[in-house]
Amino acid sequence: MQGCFRFSMNGTAPAVDSETIRALLAYSYWMSKGAPVGVKLSGAGMVHMAPPSRSADPFCGEEGL
């Protein structure tokens, strides 16, 4: 859990015994309760998207600046 703060979020992790870590661990336990172990769950991972049908426009959205 603390690795997510340090690496994924590029921040400082709360103390191991902090209320924040305890709450996040309890939440992740609750979210996974009843989920099968060793099975890839539907919707997990990255969504594969088709490339856009048009080229990128770096000036799109410039109005209103």
LINSUL-V127993 format. One record per backbone hydrogen bond with DSSP energy under -1.0 kcal/mol. NH is the residue of the N-H (numbers start at 1). CO is the residue of the C=O. E is the energy in kcal/mol with one decimal. If there is no record, write none. Layout:
nh->(NH:NH)
co->(CO:CO)
e->(E:E)
This chain:
nh->(6:7:9:11:18:22:23:24:25:26:27:28:29:30:31:32:35:44:60:62:65)
co->(2:3:4:5:15:18:19:20:21:22:23:24:25:26:27:28:32:41:57:59:62)
e->(-2.0:-3.1:-2.2:-3.2:-2.0:-2.2:-2.5:-2.5:-2.6:-2.3:-2.4:-2.6:-2.2:-2.4:-2.7:-1.7:-2.4:-1.9:-1.5:-2.1:-1.4)
